[in-house]
Amino acid sequence: MATKQEVKRFLKNHRDLKFSAAKFEYTFHLFKDAEDKLFDLSNGILSKIKDAEANHKQQIENAETAEEIVNLMRRSYPADERMAIVNKAIALEEVTLPLIKRRALTSGLDIFIENTVKYFLRCKSNCCDWILENYRSFRSEYLKSMLCLVLGFRGDESMLDFLIEEADRLEREYPDESFDQGPALAVQELSDRYLN
């Protein structure tokens, strides 16, 4: 397992991009109470802007089966409606979790990836072991990067070595992308929780 000094050295030397999808999700999860309040405030207000959004709300309310809810997670909706979908999926976790896991293995759809990460961060089940067991099977590097955030928030210090290696690999193999930021932020989160 990485020592406290190794983790500090990694965090000091690894690039820290101001803007990345991972940093966006990381920040929202750190302040998830604020995200929930924003969702509550915007619920109804934003959806009155367009008739199409009212139709989206109706689709969300009418979705009853796991398949219907998970299919909604694949569609591009405004943020408040996306949270409503994720919350509905979490309310039916027993039936939605297996389907989301199966779809995550092959999905390259950014909106589904982002909704899946929100789901994994908030659901009752801790999916860290499943993520690690299936990590090499995920087809999308973006998904791998974002799932590292789940490991950072819901995992433990035993995952530090994996996350450091993954951040280095993603930065080396994709220097023009921000994929390395997911595992780097996960290292930061685990360091804050376990090494300080």
Secondary structure, 3 states (H helix, E strand, C coil): CCCHHHHHHHHHHCCCCCCCHHHHHHHHHHCHHHHHHHHHHHCCCHHHCCHHHHHHHHHHHHCCCHHHHHHHCCCCCCHHHHHHHHHHHHHCHHHHHHHHHHHHCCCCCHHHHHHHHHHHHHCCCCCHHHHHHHHHHCCCHHHHHHHHHHHHHHCCHHHHHHHHHHHHHHHHHCCCCCCCHHHHHHHHHHHHHHHC
